[in-house]
């Protein structure tokens, strides 16, 4: 099978696309946590530090909840 045809067929696979979305959500949430930690450690006053803590907590929440919710939403219904 020519490479162009194989690539077109693979990109149409919904399981692959959903897996990529899950990985992308985890990467973005990890980047947000790193950004929050950088803000937390480099800030000199309390308001920016509190913002850094809030960003880290939100990123951890997104990392824990969003992939699970998407997987639940995309789950194949059980056969009767």
N, CA and C atoms as a LAMMPS dump frame, in Angstrom:
ITEM: TIMESTEP
0
ITEM: NUMBER OF ATOMS
240
ITEM: BOX BOUNDS ff ff ff
-5.0000000000000000e+02 5.0000000000000000e+02
-5.0000000000000000e+02 5.0000000000000000e+02
-5.0000000000000000e+02 5.0000000000000000e+02
ITEM: ATOMS id mol type element x y z
1 1 1 N 0.852 -1.181 0
2 1 2 C 0 0 0
3 1 3 C 0.896 1.242 0
4 2 1 N 0.612 2.214 -0.86
5 2 2 C 1.432 3.437 -0.901
6 2 3 C 1.344 4.193 0.427
7 3 1 N 2.421 4.892 0.812
8 3 2 C 2.425 5.612 2.088
9 3 3 C 1.322 6.651 2.197
10 4 1 N 1.001 7.341 1.121
11 4 2 C -0.029 8.384 1.192
12 4 3 C -1.385 7.779 1.536
13 5 1 N -1.693 6.648 0.96
14 5 2 C -2.978 6.007 1.224
15 5 3 C -3.033 5.479 2.657
16 6 1 N -1.93 4.917 3.133
17 6 2 C -1.883 4.399 4.496
18 6 3 C -2.056 5.535 5.511
19 7 1 N -1.407 6.68 5.282
20 7 2 C -1.517 7.812 6.191
21 7 3 C -2.933 8.359 6.212
22 8 1 N -3.587 8.417 5.069
23 8 2 C -4.955 8.928 5.017
24 8 3 C -5.892 8.016 5.786
25 9 1 N -5.687 6.721 5.708
26 9 2 C -6.549 5.793 6.421
27 9 3 C -6.303 5.847 7.924
28 10 1 N -5.062 6.012 8.328
29 10 2 C -4.748 6.068 9.75
30 10 3 C -5.304 7.33 10.391
31 11 1 N -5.308 8.449 9.687
32 11 2 C -5.789 9.693 10.272
33 11 3 C -7.301 9.69 10.446
34 12 1 N -8.007 8.804 9.752
35 12 2 C -9.453 8.735 9.874
36 12 3 C -9.883 7.838 11.024
37 13 1 N -8.966 7.168 11.684
38 13 2 C -9.289 6.273 12.783
39 13 3 C -9.695 7.097 14.014
40 14 1 N -10.934 6.981 14.485
41 14 2 C -11.362 7.792 15.63
42 14 3 C -10.631 7.435 16.92
43 15 1 N -10.238 6.183 17.093
44 15 2 C -9.521 5.806 18.318
45 15 3 C -8.165 6.504 18.38
46 16 1 N -7.483 6.597 17.249
47 16 2 C -6.188 7.276 17.214
48 16 3 C -6.352 8.764 17.514
49 17 1 N -7.346 9.377 16.91
50 17 2 C -7.583 10.804 17.139
51 17 3 C -7.961 11.074 18.588
52 18 1 N -8.753 10.206 19.173
53 18 2 C -9.139 10.384 20.582
54 18 3 C -7.949 10.207 21.499
55 19 1 N -7.081 9.243 21.172
56 19 2 C -5.877 9.052 21.966
57 19 3 C -4.991 10.298 21.888
58 20 1 N -4.875 10.879 20.698
59 20 2 C -4.079 12.099 20.549
60 20 3 C -4.665 13.251 21.365
61 21 1 N -5.99 13.354 21.419
62 21 2 C -6.625 14.399 22.226
63 21 3 C -6.312 14.181 23.703
64 22 1 N -6.38 12.941 24.171
65 22 2 C -6.067 12.655 25.576
66 22 3 C -4.62 13.017 25.902
67 23 1 N -3.708 12.67 25.014
68 23 2 C -2.299 12.988 25.24
69 23 3 C -2.084 14.498 25.212
70 24 1 N -2.739 15.177 24.285
71 24 2 C -2.605 16.631 24.196
72 24 3 C -3.123 17.322 25.455
73 25 1 N -4.229 16.846 25.995
74 25 2 C -4.764 17.418 27.24
75 25 3 C -3.763 17.24 28.374
76 26 1 N -3.17 16.064 28.456
77 26 2 C -2.183 15.824 29.519
78 26 3 C -0.945 16.699 29.358
79 27 1 N -0.491 16.887 28.122
80 27 2 C 0.694 17.723 27.881
81 27 3 C 0.405 19.179 28.22
82 28 1 N -0.753 19.677 27.804
83 28 2 C -1.103 21.075 28.09
84 28 3 C -1.263 21.289 29.591
85 29 1 N -1.869 20.329 30.281
86 29 2 C -2.024 20.456 31.729
87 29 3 C -0.662 20.416 32.422
88 30 1 N 0.24 19.589 31.936
89 30 2 C 1.589 19.545 32.514
90 30 3 C 2.325 20.862 32.296
91 31 1 N 2.17 21.421 31.114
92 31 2 C 2.797 22.722 30.837
93 31 3 C 2.206 23.804 31.744
94 32 1 N 0.91 23.743 31.979
95 32 2 C 0.295 24.695 32.903
96 32 3 C 0.821 24.548 34.318
97 33 1 N 1.033 23.317 34.751
98 33 2 C 1.585 23.094 36.088
99 33 3 C 3.003 23.637 36.189
100 34 1 N 3.795 23.447 35.149
101 34 2 C 5.167 23.977 35.144
102 34 3 C 5.139 25.496 35.163
103 35 1 N 4.242 26.092 34.39
104 35 2 C 4.106 27.556 34.397
105 35 3 C 3.727 28.053 35.79
106 36 1 N 2.783 27.38 36.427
107 36 2 C 2.391 27.765 37.785
108 36 3 C 3.526 27.632 38.778
109 37 1 N 4.314 26.56 38.655
110 37 2 C 5.465 26.396 39.549
111 37 3 C 6.516 27.476 39.325
112 38 1 N 6.732 27.831 38.067
113 38 2 C 7.696 28.906 37.787
114 38 3 C 7.221 30.222 38.39
115 39 1 N 5.931 30.503 38.245
116 39 2 C 5.383 31.728 38.821
117 39 3 C 5.481 31.693 40.345
118 40 1 N 5.203 30.54 40.914
119 40 2 C 5.253 30.384 42.366
120 40 3 C 6.661 30.595 42.914
121 41 1 N 7.656 30.051 42.236
122 41 2 C 9.021 30.147 42.768
123 41 3 C 9.689 31.493 42.487
124 42 1 N 9.312 32.157 41.415
125 42 2 C 9.982 33.411 41.057
126 42 3 C 9.296 34.662 41.583
127 43 1 N 8.089 34.522 42.083
128 43 2 C 7.356 35.704 42.547
129 43 3 C 7.932 36.194 43.872
130 44 1 N 7.951 37.516 44.021
131 44 2 C 8.488 38.108 45.246
132 44 3 C 7.386 38.442 46.248
133 45 1 N 6.183 38.658 45.777
134 45 2 C 5.077 39.035 46.662
135 45 3 C 4.029 37.932 46.679
136 46 1 N 3.082 38.061 47.618
137 46 2 C 2.083 37.013 47.808
138 46 3 C 1.034 36.888 46.701
139 47 1 N 0.501 37.953 46.147
140 47 2 C -0.538 37.748 45.117
141 47 3 C -0.079 36.911 43.921
142 48 1 N 1.099 37.159 43.361
143 48 2 C 1.536 36.284 42.26
144 48 3 C 1.791 34.842 42.719
145 49 1 N 2.244 34.673 43.967
146 49 2 C 2.457 33.32 44.483
147 49 3 C 1.133 32.579 44.608
148 50 1 N 0.111 33.272 45.068
149 50 2 C -1.207 32.647 45.17
150 50 3 C -1.747 32.29 43.777
151 51 1 N -1.489 33.138 42.814
152 51 2 C -1.888 32.831 41.445
153 51 3 C -1.146 31.59 40.942
154 52 1 N 0.123 31.469 41.267
155 52 2 C 0.896 30.284 40.882
156 52 3 C 0.335 29.021 41.514
157 53 1 N -0.043 29.088 42.785
158 53 2 C -0.647 27.937 43.456
159 53 3 C -1.968 27.576 42.792
160 54 1 N -2.78 28.585 42.472
161 54 2 C -4.065 28.327 41.82
162 54 3 C -3.876 27.677 40.453
163 55 1 N -2.895 28.135 39.698
164 55 2 C -2.634 27.557 38.376
165 55 3 C -2.183 26.106 38.511
166 56 1 N -1.321 25.823 39.469
167 56 2 C -0.853 24.449 39.67
168 56 3 C -2.019 23.546 40.06
169 57 1 N -2.856 23.994 40.982
170 57 2 C -3.992 23.179 41.411
171 57 3 C -4.978 22.94 40.27
172 58 1 N -5.236 23.961 39.479
173 58 2 C -6.138 23.793 38.327
174 58 3 C -5.535 22.837 37.298
175 59 1 N -4.247 22.94 37.061
176 59 2 C -3.6 22.047 36.098
177 59 3 C -3.644 20.604 36.586
178 60 1 N -3.421 20.382 37.869
179 60 2 C -3.5 19.025 38.406
180 60 3 C -4.923 18.477 38.312
181 61 1 N -5.899 19.332 38.551
182 61 2 C -7.296 18.918 38.424
183 61 3 C -7.614 18.534 36.979
184 62 1 N -7.169 19.36 36.04
185 62 2 C -7.408 19.069 34.622
186 62 3 C -6.729 17.759 34.236
187 63 1 N -5.503 17.531 34.724
188 63 2 C -4.784 16.303 34.415
189 63 3 C -5.505 15.069 34.945
190 64 1 N -6.171 15.213 36.078
191 64 2 C -6.83 14.067 36.698
192 64 3 C -8.232 13.823 36.161
193 65 1 N -8.968 14.881 35.835
194 65 2 C -10.389 14.735 35.55
195 65 3 C -10.716 14.705 34.053
196 66 1 N -10.138 15.581 33.282
197 66 2 C -10.546 15.727 31.88
198 66 3 C -10.288 14.46 31.052
199 67 1 N -9.108 13.83 31.119
200 67 2 C -8.932 12.607 30.33
201 67 3 C -9.912 11.496 30.721
202 68 1 N -10.172 11.367 32.01
203 68 2 C -11.122 10.351 32.459
204 68 3 C -12.533 10.663 31.956
205 69 1 N -12.928 11.916 31.997
206 69 2 C -14.263 12.302 31.518
207 69 3 C -14.393 12.075 30.016
208 70 1 N -13.351 12.408 29.267
209 70 2 C -13.399 12.177 27.825
210 70 3 C -13.454 10.686 27.507
211 71 1 N -12.676 9.876 28.223
212 71 2 C -12.698 8.432 27.994
213 71 3 C -14.075 7.859 28.319
214 72 1 N -14.688 8.363 29.374
215 72 2 C -16.036 7.905 29.729
216 72 3 C -17.046 8.306 28.655
217 73 1 N -16.901 9.496 28.132
218 73 2 C -17.822 9.993 27.1
219 73 3 C -17.684 9.201 25.802
220 74 1 N -16.452 8.804 25.481
221 74 2 C -16.189 8.111 24.234
222 74 3 C -16.317 6.592 24.352
223 75 1 N -16.619 6.087 25.534
224 75 2 C -16.683 4.643 25.73
225 75 3 C -17.758 4.025 24.835
226 76 1 N -17.451 2.866 24.295
227 76 2 C -18.412 2.144 23.481
228 76 3 C -19.491 1.582 24.384
229 77 1 N -20.756 1.791 24.038
230 77 2 C -21.813 1.254 24.902
231 77 3 C -21.783 -0.278 24.921
232 78 1 N -22.131 -0.868 26.064
233 78 2 C -22.094 -2.332 26.145
234 78 3 C -23.14 -2.963 25.236
235 79 1 N -22.827 -4.14 24.738
236 79 2 C -23.756 -4.849 23.867
237 79 3 C -24.853 -5.486 24.719
238 80 1 N -26.112 -5.437 24.243
239 80 2 C -27.199 -6.048 25.038
240 80 3 C -27.194 -7.55 25.001
